[in-house]
């Protein structure tokens, strides 16, 4: 296995999102700036804009049309936000902020699930070669600790699908064998 720097907490902290309680807080963090984007995701998002627009509020569509969906520059892009709070691609369903890309993906309208940084959350990837893997603890995710305890799953297990999406199934399996003792 290549050299990675991995935050050990991803293997010990119990975590499972509880959107019924947090109401999709990760899509609406005030002043946090939008989700980080890979360079190649900017083009994918642009290609899928019309597909997801139907889920968005007029306010979010207006921001996208006026200011664009992207902020920053190459190698340092992030998604724009509405009112320095909500991701411009967030929409509300039953009072819970959700991702319009994920909605389109699960509805069979797109092959792009959502930005990898969103999919990985609360895991964050850093470094030019994306080899620093950290757990990001947020107060807004407090209820996820209780649900993780109840379900007996760690951040690592919760993030299985996006970790496999980013690094492959073999990578995930090797880390699991190395760091997790449970079957």
C-alpha positions as CSV (number, residue, x, y, z in Angstrom):
1,X,0.0,0.0,0.0
2,X,1.2,3.5,-0.8
3,X,2.1,5.9,2.0
4,X,-0.9,7.7,3.5
5,X,-1.4,9.8,6.5
6,X,-4.6,8.6,8.2
7,X,-6.3,10.1,11.2
8,X,-6.8,7.1,13.6
9,X,-10.1,8.6,14.8
10,X,-11.8,7.3,11.6
11,X,-11.4,3.8,13.0
12,X,-12.6,4.5,16.5
13,X,-15.2,7.3,16.5
14,X,-18.7,5.9,16.2
15,X,-20.7,7.8,13.5
16,X,-23.8,7.5,11.3
17,X,-25.6,10.5,9.9
18,X,-28.9,11.2,11.4
19,X,-30.5,13.7,9.0
20,X,-33.8,13.5,10.8
21,X,-32.1,15.3,13.7
22,X,-29.4,17.5,12.0
23,X,-31.7,18.4,9.1
24,X,-28.8,18.1,6.6
25,X,-26.6,20.6,8.4
26,X,-23.5,19.7,6.3
27,X,-25.3,21.3,3.3
28,X,-26.1,24.5,5.2
29,X,-23.1,25.4,7.4
30,X,-23.1,29.1,7.9
31,X,-19.9,30.9,6.7
32,X,-18.1,27.6,6.1
33,X,-17.8,28.2,2.4
34,X,-19.0,25.6,-0.1
35,X,-17.8,22.0,-0.5
36,X,-14.4,21.6,-2.0
37,X,-14.4,20.4,-5.6
38,X,-11.9,18.5,-7.7
39,X,-11.0,20.2,-11.0
40,X,-12.8,17.5,-13.0
41,X,-15.9,17.8,-11.0
42,X,-16.4,21.4,-12.1
43,X,-17.0,20.2,-15.7
44,X,-19.3,17.4,-14.6
45,X,-21.4,19.7,-12.5
46,X,-21.7,22.2,-15.5
47,X,-22.8,19.3,-17.7
48,X,-25.5,18.4,-15.2
49,X,-26.8,21.8,-14.2
50,X,-30.1,21.6,-16.3
51,X,-30.8,18.1,-14.8
52,X,-30.6,19.4,-11.1
53,X,-32.2,22.8,-11.6
54,X,-35.7,21.5,-11.2
55,X,-35.0,20.7,-7.6
56,X,-33.6,24.1,-6.7
57,X,-35.3,27.1,-5.3
58,X,-35.5,30.3,-7.4
59,X,-33.0,31.9,-4.9
60,X,-30.4,29.2,-5.6
61,X,-31.0,29.3,-9.4
62,X,-30.6,33.1,-9.3
63,X,-27.2,32.8,-7.5
64,X,-26.0,30.2,-10.0
65,X,-27.0,32.4,-13.0
66,X,-25.7,35.6,-11.5
67,X,-22.5,34.4,-9.8
68,X,-21.9,30.9,-11.0
69,X,-21.8,27.7,-9.1
70,X,-18.1,27.7,-8.7
71,X,-15.8,29.9,-6.5
72,X,-12.0,29.8,-6.3
73,X,-9.5,28.9,-8.9
74,X,-8.1,25.7,-10.5
75,X,-6.9,23.3,-7.8
76,X,-8.8,25.3,-5.2
77,X,-12.4,25.2,-6.3
78,X,-15.5,25.0,-4.1
79,X,-19.2,25.2,-4.6
80,X,-20.9,28.6,-4.3
81,X,-23.4,29.2,-1.5
82,X,-26.6,31.1,-1.0
83,X,-26.5,33.7,1.7
84,X,-23.1,32.4,2.9
85,X,-24.9,29.4,4.2
86,X,-26.6,26.9,1.9
87,X,-24.9,25.1,-0.9
88,X,-26.5,26.4,-4.1
89,X,-27.3,22.8,-5.0
90,X,-29.2,22.1,-1.7
91,X,-32.9,21.7,-1.7
92,X,-35.4,20.9,1.1
93,X,-37.5,17.8,1.4
94,X,-39.6,17.5,4.6
95,X,-37.5,20.2,6.2
96,X,-34.2,18.4,5.5
97,X,-31.5,19.9,3.3
98,X,-30.6,17.4,0.6
99,X,-28.3,17.3,-2.5
100,X,-29.9,17.9,-5.9
101,X,-27.2,15.8,-7.6
102,X,-27.8,12.9,-5.3
103,X,-31.6,13.2,-6.0
104,X,-31.0,13.2,-9.8
105,X,-28.5,10.2,-9.4
106,X,-30.9,8.0,-7.4
107,X,-33.8,9.0,-9.8
108,X,-31.7,7.7,-12.7
109,X,-31.3,11.1,-14.3
110,X,-27.5,11.4,-13.9
111,X,-24.5,9.2,-13.4
112,X,-22.9,11.8,-11.1
113,X,-23.8,11.2,-7.5
114,X,-22.4,14.3,-5.9
115,X,-18.9,15.9,-5.3
116,X,-16.6,13.4,-3.6
117,X,-15.9,15.8,-0.7
118,X,-19.7,15.8,0.1
119,X,-19.9,12.0,-0.3
120,X,-16.9,11.4,2.0
121,X,-18.0,13.8,4.8
122,X,-17.1,13.6,7.7
123,X,-13.9,12.3,6.1
124,X,-11.8,15.0,4.5
125,X,-9.0,14.4,2.0
126,X,-6.0,16.7,1.9
127,X,-2.7,17.1,0.0
128,X,-1.7,17.4,-3.6
129,X,-1.7,13.7,-4.0
130,X,-4.9,13.3,-1.8
131,X,-3.1,11.0,0.6
132,X,-4.0,12.7,3.9
133,X,-7.2,11.3,5.3
134,X,-8.7,13.0,8.3
135,X,-11.9,13.0,10.3
136,X,-13.6,16.4,10.6
137,X,-15.6,16.7,13.8
138,X,-18.5,19.2,13.8
139,X,-20.9,20.2,16.5
140,X,-23.7,19.9,14.0
141,X,-23.0,16.1,13.7
142,X,-23.5,15.5,17.4
143,X,-26.5,13.2,16.9
144,X,-24.5,11.1,14.4
145,X,-22.3,9.9,17.4
146,X,-25.4,8.5,19.2
147,X,-26.6,6.8,16.0
148,X,-23.2,5.5,15.3
149,X,-23.0,4.0,18.8
150,X,-26.5,2.5,18.4
151,X,-25.5,1.0,15.0
152,X,-22.0,0.2,16.2
153,X,-20.3,1.6,13.1
154,X,-17.2,3.8,12.9
155,X,-16.6,6.8,10.6
156,X,-14.5,4.4,8.5
157,X,-17.4,2.0,8.1
158,X,-19.9,4.8,7.5
159,X,-17.7,6.2,4.7
160,X,-17.1,2.8,3.0
161,X,-18.9,3.6,-0.3
162,X,-17.1,7.0,-0.8
163,X,-13.7,5.7,0.3
164,X,-14.1,2.9,-2.3
165,X,-15.2,5.5,-4.9
166,X,-12.1,7.6,-4.2
167,X,-9.5,4.9,-3.7
168,X,-11.0,1.5,-4.7
169,X,-12.3,-1.5,-3.0
170,X,-8.9,-3.1,-2.4
171,X,-7.7,0.0,-0.6
172,X,-10.7,-0.1,1.7
173,X,-10.4,-3.8,2.3
174,X,-6.7,-3.5,3.1
175,X,-7.3,-0.7,5.6
176,X,-10.1,-2.6,7.2
177,X,-7.9,-5.7,7.6
178,X,-5.1,-3.5,9.1
179,X,-7.1,-1.3,11.4
180,X,-10.4,-2.8,12.3
181,X,-10.5,-5.9,14.5
182,X,-14.2,-6.7,14.3
183,X,-15.6,-8.9,11.6
